[in-house]
Amino acid sequence: MKTLTLLLVLAGAVAACAAPPMPKNDLPVRDDDAPPSKATGGAKKTGSSDGLPSSDPLGAPPASETPKTDDDNKAAAPCNTAQLPAMLVTSQYDPTFSTPLGAGGLVADGTYTLTEWWKYDGHTEPAAQDRKQSLIISGNGTVAQVVSQTDTAPVGRTSWALRVEDTDVVFTLTCPAPAAGPAPELRFSFRAFDDTLRLYDQVQDEETDFTK
């Protein structure tokens, strides 16, 4: 009897030391190399600036920032002349995953084409959307040109200055030029490896994957 009592006491002690169950609102992340963002509650929110549209912050400038016209009322030159890629990507929505955080890396020069677009738990536009997008990086990872089209929207062309801060990459809009005030910025957690660049937007709860 004493032996049975001792075994029960030991079993209770082991159970007390076991890891607590995962809270119901903790969601896994799709990328095994990235820790949860919203699930832990400790990650800073990064992503789309309030001064940029939510549907395509990299490729479509705000309405107030469209290229100006010259004195002859002719359309101003576009921000870049990059060719829109042929590859069409349809967004995928998975509410069972939380937006990952990137591990950083080297943002290498090259032409990157959108190959995957994931929308995660909390995304405000879960419906599937189509997008063509290229990201042309130059200047040893300091300049980016973007050409993009989402669904049937007009083709957007933008130019950005880039800087890397730890595992974040910050895009500062250089074209179209801001009408007033400081230039809008976008901050993404990112992961760069091989010929792939992944941008994680914790504000919009989405991930966009680009491949050279």
C-alpha positions in Angstrom: 0.0 0.0 0.0 2.8 2.4 0.9 4.5 1.6 -2.5 1.2 2.4 -4.4 0.9 5.7 -2.4 4.5 6.6 -3.2 3.9 5.9 -6.9 0.8 8.2 -7.0 2.8 11.0 -5.3 5.6 10.7 -7.8 3.1 10.7 -10.7 1.5 13.9 -9.5 4.8 15.6 -9.1 5.8 14.7 -12.7 2.4 16.0 -14.0 2.9 19.3 -12.1 6.2 19.8 -13.8 4.9 19.2 -17.3 4.6 22.1 -19.7 1.3 23.9 -19.5 -1.1 23.4 -22.4 -0.9 25.9 -25.4 -3.5 28.7 -25.1 -6.4 28.3 -27.5 -5.4 31.6 -29.3 -1.8 30.4 -29.9 -1.5 29.5 -33.6 1.3 27.7 -35.3 3.4 29.3 -38.0 3.8 28.0 -41.5 7.6 28.5 -41.5 9.2 26.2 -39.0 12.3 28.5 -38.8 10.2 31.5 -37.6 8.7 32.0 -34.2 5.1 33.0 -33.7 4.3 36.7 -33.9 0.7 37.4 -32.7 0.6 34.1 -30.9 3.3 35.2 -28.4 2.0 38.7 -28.0 5.6 39.9 -27.8 6.4 40.7 -31.4 6.4 44.3 -32.6 3.9 45.1 -35.3 5.6 45.8 -38.6 4.4 46.3 -42.1 2.2 48.7 -44.0 2.4 52.4 -43.2 -0.9 54.3 -42.6 0.1 56.5 -45.5 0.0 53.7 -48.0 -3.0 51.6 -49.3 -3.6 48.3 -47.6 -4.2 46.3 -50.8 -0.8 46.6 -52.3 1.5 48.9 -50.2 4.7 48.2 -52.2 3.3 48.5 -55.7 0.5 51.1 -55.5 1.2 54.6 -54.3 -1.4 56.5 -52.4 -3.9 58.5 -54.6 -2.3 61.8 -53.3 1.1 60.6 -54.3 0.5 59.9 -58.0 3.2 61.3 -60.4 2.7 65.0 -61.0 2.3 66.5 -64.5 4.7 69.1 -66.0 3.9 72.6 -67.1 2.6 71.4 -70.5 0.1 69.2 -68.7 1.8 66.0 -70.0 2.0 62.9 -67.8 5.1 62.8 -65.8 7.6 60.0 -66.3 6.8 56.8 -64.4 8.9 55.9 -61.4 10.4 53.0 -63.4 10.0 51.1 -66.7 10.3 47.6 -65.3 8.4 45.0 -67.1 5.4 43.4 -65.4 6.1 39.7 -65.0 4.0 37.0 -66.7 3.6 34.9 -63.6 0.2 35.4 -61.9 0.0 34.5 -58.2 -3.3 33.8 -56.4 -3.3 34.5 -52.7 -3.9 31.7 -50.3 -5.7 32.2 -47.0 -5.1 30.0 -44.0 -6.6 31.2 -40.7 -5.0 28.3 -38.8 -1.5 29.9 -39.0 -0.1 33.1 -37.5 2.2 35.4 -39.5 5.9 34.3 -39.1 8.8 36.5 -38.1 11.8 36.4 -40.4 15.4 35.5 -39.6 16.9 38.2 -41.7 19.8 37.6 -44.1 21.5 39.3 -47.0 19.3 41.2 -49.3 21.1 40.5 -52.6 20.8 42.5 -55.8 18.6 41.1 -58.6 15.2 40.9 -60.1 12.7 39.1 -57.8 9.4 37.8 -59.0 6.4 37.1 -56.7 5.9 33.4 -56.4 3.7 32.9 -53.3 1.2 35.1 -51.4 -0.1 33.9 -48.1 -2.8 35.5 -45.9 -2.9 34.5 -42.3 -5.3 34.6 -39.3 -6.5 38.2 -38.9 -6.2 39.3 -42.5 -8.9 41.8 -43.4 -9.2 40.6 -47.0 -9.3 36.8 -46.9 -10.8 36.5 -50.3 -8.5 35.2 -53.0 -6.8 37.9 -55.1 -4.5 37.8 -58.1 -1.2 39.7 -58.4 1.8 40.1 -60.7 4.7 41.7 -59.0 8.5 42.2 -59.5 10.9 43.7 -57.1 14.2 44.9 -58.6 16.9 45.4 -56.0 20.2 47.2 -56.8 22.9 49.3 -55.2 24.0 46.4 -52.9 20.6 46.1 -51.4 19.9 49.8 -51.0 17.5 50.6 -53.9 14.3 48.9 -55.0 12.0 49.3 -58.0 8.6 47.8 -57.9 6.1 47.0 -60.7 2.8 45.5 -59.6 -0.8 44.8 -60.5 -3.4 43.4 -58.2 -6.6 42.0 -59.8 -7.8 44.5 -62.4 -6.2 47.6 -60.8 -3.9 49.8 -62.8 -0.2 48.8 -63.0 1.6 50.4 -60.1 5.2 51.6 -60.3 7.2 52.7 -57.3 10.8 53.3 -56.2 12.2 52.9 -52.7 15.4 53.3 -50.6 16.1 50.2 -48.6 17.9 49.7 -45.3 18.2 46.6 -43.2 17.7 46.7 -39.4 18.5 43.4 -37.8 15.7 41.1 -39.1 13.6 43.9 -40.6 13.9 45.6 -44.0 12.6 49.1 -44.3 11.3 50.6 -47.5 11.3 54.4 -47.8 9.3 55.8 -50.7 11.3 57.9 -53.1 8.9 57.9 -56.1 6.3 59.1 -56.4 7.6 61.9 -54.2 5.6 62.7 -51.2 3.2 65.7 -51.6 4.2 67.0 -48.2 5.8 65.8 -45.0 8.2 62.8 -44.5 8.3 60.0 -47.1 6.1 57.0 -46.2 7.9 53.9 -45.0 7.1 50.2 -44.9 8.8 47.9 -42.4 8.7 44.2 -42.9 10.2 41.3 -41.0 12.1 39.3 -43.7 14.0 36.2 -44.5 16.6 36.0 -47.3 18.1 32.7 -48.4 19.4 31.2 -51.6 17.5 33.1 -54.4 14.4 33.7 -52.2 13.2 36.8 -50.3 10.3 36.5 -48.0 8.5 39.6 -46.6 6.4 39.1 -43.5 3.8 41.9 -42.8 2.5 41.6 -39.3 0.1 44.6 -39.8 -1.7 43.0 -42.8 -1.1 39.5 -41.6 0.4 38.2 -44.8 3.6 36.9 -46.4 4.9 37.5 -49.9 7.6 35.3 -51.3 9.9 36.5 -54.2 12.3 34.4 -56.2 15.2 35.4 -58.5 
